[in-house]
């Protein structure tokens, strides 16, 4: 899905453009990994476009007294101010040898001057558009398992897509769990069925919505039913993480944006923004951060770090519910 690069030879400037968050995150991760393969001490500076000031890029990419390299990641590059855009475009034409710049842009019209300018100046471009066709998602599933050293048949891949749905993070988590727990080289329909029967009755999103709304009893009941009918714990933990990330994303959006402008800024459909805004009642930044930490701990546990994945999941749900309203 992503353009490959030599591990020790990252491009001086990479533009990641498109609206698929998982693939964008991976593209950034590839660049960071490539830089650190050559220089393990390289510093990573992560910035948000709307908060960058003129001259900041020059300061961050200036040669270090100690000769260390750095990676400067600019997310939400569509929000960069005009004078900062001009500075970046000029920089791309003559980049520093001591720094690697990564620009993350969601696509669309906003910030098009930046995209056109850095492309013309010679930036490496990685496109991460959403996978809208079933064939693309099936190819993603096969590629995920190939990355894990496994193969999956066409019928099994289709069964996994039917069971899990179209969200790439959910699909990636499902592939990871199958690769970790399924013996043999090839994953077949029987392996998919063992983990995903009952998916239609209870989804990870059902559990996540109940937990985020503070309904502890319902969330635990739904989680136990999902586990009893064959849903893998990693999928429930992943859905919970996705719901919490959406809270953080919408909660951190500029307060002056409303309606369609807000949806465009977030890269989300308006109905989904409205739904998350309703869920945000009772949540603050500290509470969201606490809940995300609990979910991350559970994720490690269900992927082999603990002896009882079901217990880890239930504990995460309890912490998420307790975090709401500061409890």
C-alpha positions in Angstrom: 0.0 0.0 0.0 2.9 2.3 0.7 5.9 3.2 -1.5 8.9 1.3 -0.3 12.2 3.0 0.5 15.7 1.9 1.3 16.0 1.7 5.1 19.1 3.8 5.2 18.2 6.2 2.5 15.0 8.2 3.3 14.1 11.1 1.0 14.9 14.5 2.4 11.3 15.5 2.1 8.2 13.2 1.9 4.6 14.4 1.3 2.0 11.9 2.6 -1.3 12.8 1.0 -4.7 11.2 1.4 -7.5 10.5 3.8 -6.7 7.0 5.1 -5.3 7.6 8.6 -3.9 4.2 9.2 -1.8 4.2 6.0 -0.7 7.8 6.7 0.5 6.8 10.1 2.4 3.9 8.6 4.0 6.1 6.0 5.3 8.4 8.6 6.5 5.5 10.7 8.4 4.1 7.7 10.3 7.4 7.3 11.1 7.6 11.0 12.3 4.0 11.0 14.5 4.6 7.9 16.1 7.6 9.6 16.7 5.7 12.9 18.1 2.7 11.1 20.9 5.0 10.0 21.0 7.1 13.1 19.4 5.5 16.2 19.8 8.8 18.1 17.8 10.8 15.6 15.2 13.1 17.2 11.6 13.1 16.0 9.7 16.4 16.3 5.9 16.1 15.7 4.1 19.3 14.9 0.5 20.3 14.0 0.2 22.6 10.9 -2.1 25.2 12.4 0.4 25.8 15.3 3.6 26.2 13.2 5.1 29.7 13.2 7.3 31.4 10.6 11.0 30.4 11.1 10.2 27.3 13.1 11.1 25.0 10.3 14.5 26.7 9.7 15.2 26.4 13.4 14.3 22.7 13.6 16.3 21.7 10.5 19.4 23.7 11.2 22.6 21.6 11.6 23.1 20.2 15.1 26.3 20.9 17.0 26.5 17.2 17.7 25.8 16.1 14.2 22.6 14.2 15.0 19.9 14.0 12.4 16.3 14.9 13.1 12.9 14.1 11.6 10.3 16.9 11.5 6.8 15.6 11.0 4.1 18.2 10.2 0.6 16.8 10.5 -2.6 18.5 9.3 -0.5 20.4 6.8 -3.6 21.9 5.2 -3.8 24.3 8.1 -0.4 25.9 7.6 -0.4 29.6 7.3 0.5 31.1 3.9 3.9 32.4 5.0 4.8 29.1 6.5 3.8 27.4 3.3 6.1 29.6 1.4 8.9 28.8 3.8 8.3 25.1 3.4 8.2 25.2 -0.4 11.5 27.1 -0.5 13.0 24.6 1.9 12.0 21.6 -0.2 14.0 23.0 -3.1 17.1 23.0 -1.0 16.6 20.8 2.0 19.0 20.4 4.9 21.3 17.4 5.0 20.8 17.0 8.7 17.0 16.7 8.7 14.2 14.8 7.1 10.8 16.5 6.7 7.5 14.7 6.5 4.3 16.6 5.6 1.0 14.9 6.2 -1.9 16.3 4.1 -5.4 14.7 4.0 -6.0 15.6 0.4 -8.8 17.9 -0.9 -8.7 21.6 -1.9 -7.6 23.1 1.3 -3.8 23.5 1.4 -3.5 22.7 -2.3 -0.8 25.4 -2.8 1.4 23.5 -0.4 0.8 20.2 -2.1 1.5 21.6 -5.6 4.5 23.6 -4.4 6.3 20.7 -2.7 5.6 18.3 -5.5 7.0 20.8 -8.0 10.1 21.3 -5.7 10.8 17.6 -5.8 9.3 16.1 -2.6 8.8 12.3 -2.6 5.0 11.7 -2.6 3.2 8.8 -0.9 -0.6 8.6 -1.6 -2.8 7.0 1.0 -6.3 7.4 -0.3 -9.2 5.4 1.4 -9.8 2.0 0.0 -13.3 2.2 -1.3 -13.6 -1.0 -3.3 -14.0 -4.5 -1.9 -11.1 -5.7 -4.1 -8.8 -3.1 -2.6 -9.7 -4.2 0.9 -9.2 -7.8 0.1 -5.7 -6.9 -1.3 -5.1 -5.0 2.0 -5.9 -8.1 4.0 -3.6 -10.3 1.9 -0.8 -7.7 2.2 -1.2 -7.5 6.0 -0.8 -11.2 6.4 2.1 -11.3 3.9 3.8 -8.7 6.1 3.4 -11.2 9.0 4.8 -14.0 6.9 1.5 -15.7 6.3 -0.9 -16.3 3.4 -4.7 -16.3 3.3 -7.0 -17.7 0.6 -9.4 -15.6 -1.3 -12.5 -17.2 0.3 -11.0 -16.7 3.8 -10.1 -13.1 3.1 -13.6 -12.5 1.9 -15.0 -14.1 5.1 -12.8 -11.9 7.2 -13.9 -8.8 5.4 -17.6 -9.7 5.8 -17.0 -10.4 9.5 -15.0 -7.4 10.5 -16.2 -4.6 8.1 -14.4 -1.9 6.1 -12.4 -0.1 8.8 -8.7 -0.6 8.1 -7.6 -0.4 11.7 -10.1 -3.1 12.6 -9.0 -5.2 9.6 -5.3 -4.8 10.5 -6.0 -5.8 14.1 -7.9 -8.9 12.9 -5.1 -9.9 10.6 -2.6 -9.4 13.4 -4.6 -11.6 15.8 -5.0 -14.3 13.1 -1.3 -14.3 12.3 -0.4 -14.5 16.0 -2.8 -17.3 17.0 -3.3 -19.5 13.9 -0.8 -22.3 13.4 0.6 -23.1 9.9 1.5 -21.0 7.0 -2.0 -20.5 5.5 -5.0 -19.0 7.2 -8.2 -20.6 6.0 -12.0 -20.0 6.4 -12.1 -22.2 9.5 -9.6 -20.0 11.3 -11.5 -16.9 10.4 -14.8 -18.5 11.6 -13.2 -19.5 15.0 -12.5 -15.8 15.8 -15.4 -14.1 14.1 -18.6 -16.1 14.5 -21.1 -14.0 16.4 -19.7 -10.8 14.9 -23.1 -9.9 13.5 -24.7 -10.2 16.9 -22.2 -8.0 18.8 -19.6 -5.7 17.2 -16.7 -4.0 18.8 -18.4 -0.7 18.2 -21.4 -1.9 20.3 -19.1 -2.5 23.3 -17.1 0.8 22.7 -20.3 2.9 22.4 -21.6 1.6 25.7 -18.3 2.1 27.5 -17.8 5.6 26.2 -21.4 6.5 27.2 -20.6 5.3 30.8 -23.0 2.3 30.7 -20.7 -0.2 32.5 -23.2 -3.0 32.9 -24.2 -3.0 29.3 -20.6 -2.7 28.0 -19.4 -5.7 30.1 -22.5 -7.8 29.2 -21.9 -7.1 25.4 -18.2 -7.8 25.7 -18.8 -11.1 27.5 -21.4 -12.1 24.9 -19.0 -11.2 22.0 -16.2 -13.3 23.6 -18.5 -16.2 24.2 -19.6 -16.2 20.5 -16.1 -16.2 19.2 -15.1 -12.5 18.7 -11.4 -12.1 19.4 -10.5 -9.8 22.3 -8.1 -7.8 20.2 -11.0 -6.6 18.0 -13.0 -5.3 20.9 -9.9 -3.5 22.3 -9.3 -2.0 18.9 -12.8 -0.8 18.5 -12.6 0.8 22.0 -9.3 2.6 21.0 -10.9 3.8 17.8 -13.9 5.3 19.7 -11.5 7.1 22.1 -9.3 8.4 19.4 -12.4 9.9 17.7 -13.3 11.6 21.0 -9.8 13.1 21.1 -9.9 14.1 17.5 -13.3 15.9 17.6 -12.6 17.3 21.1 -9.4 18.9 20.0 -10.8 20.5 16.9 -10.8 24.3 16.6 -13.8 25.8 18.4 -14.7 28.3 15.7 -15.5 25.6 13.1 -19.1 24.3 12.8 -21.1 22.0 10.6 -19.6 21.2 7.2 -16.4 23.2 7.9 -15.7 21.1 11.0 -16.4 17.8 9.2 -14.1 18.9 6.4 -11.4 19.8 8.8 -11.6 16.5 10.6 -12.0 14.4 7.4 -15.2 12.9 8.8 -18.8 12.8 7.6 -21.1 15.3 9.4 -23.3 12.6 10.9 -20.2 11.0 12.5 -19.0 14.3 13.9 -22.4 15.0 15.4 -22.4 11.5 17.0 -19.0 11.9 18.5 -19.9 15.4 19.8 -22.8 13.8 21.7 -20.5 11.2 23.1 -18.0 14.0 24.3 -20.4 15.1 27.0 -18.7 14.0 30.3 -15.3 13.7 28.7 -12.3 16.0 29.0 -8.7 15.8 27.6 -7.3 14.2 30.8 -10.1 11.6 31.0 -9.6 10.7 27.4 -5.8 10.3 27.8 -6.4 8.1 30.9 -8.8 5.9 29.0 -6.4 5.6 26.0 -3.6 4.5 28.3 -5.8 1.8 29.8 -6.8 0.6 26.3 -3.2 0.6 25.2 -2.3 -1.6 28.2 -5.2 -3.9 27.4 -4.0 -4.1 23.7 -0.6 -5.4 24.9 -2.2 -7.9 27.2 -4.6 -9.4 24.6 -1.8 -9.7 22.1 0.2 -12.1 24.3 1.5 -9.9 27.1 -0.9 -11.3 29.6 -2.4 -14.6 30.7 -6.0 -13.6 30.6 -7.2 -11.4 27.6 -10.8 -11.4 28.8 -9.8 -10.0 32.2 -7.6 -7.3 30.5 -10.5 -6.3 28.2 -12.9 -6.0 31.2 -10.5 -4.0 33.2 -10.0 -1.6 30.3 -13.8 -1.2 30.0 -14.1 -0.5 33.7 -11.3 2.1 33.5 -12.8 3.8 30.5 -16.2 4.1 32.2 -14.6 5.3 35.5 -12.6 8.0 33.5 -15.8 9.5 32.2 -16.9 12.6 34.3 -13.6 12.3 36.2 -14.7 9.3 38.3 
